Amino acid sequence: MWTYEKKLQYPINIKNQSPALARVIISQLGGPNGEMGAAARYLNQRYAAPYSQVKAILTDIGTEELAPLCYM
C-alpha cells in the first residue's frame, strides 16, 4: 500500500530561514491539534466503535490524516 522513495515530492530551495514560521508549521503537524494528533484520535476511536461501518469510516479518516505526514 505504501511505497518509500527518499526524495521530496516538490523540490524546495530555502533562501531565508524563519524559525518562527518553522514553529508554526511544526505545531500544525505534530502539535495537539495537528495532523498527527488528529490521526491518532481517529484511529484510537475506531476500537470503541460499535458498528463495522463506523470503524471503517474512522480508519479511512485516520489514514487520510496521516497522508500529509508521509510527504514531509
C-alpha positions, 0 to 999 in steps of 0.5 A: 500500500505504501511505497518509500522513495527518499526524495521530496515530492516538490523540490524546495530551495530555502533562501531565508530561514524563519524559525518562527514560521518553522514553529508554526508549521511544526505545531500544525503537524505534530502539535495537539491539534495537528495532523498527527494528533488528529490521526491518532484520535481517529484511529484510537476511536475506531476500537470503541466503535460499535458498528463495522461501518463506523470503524471503517469510516474512522480508519479511512479518516485516520489514514487520510490524516496521516497522508500529509505526514508521509510527504514531509 
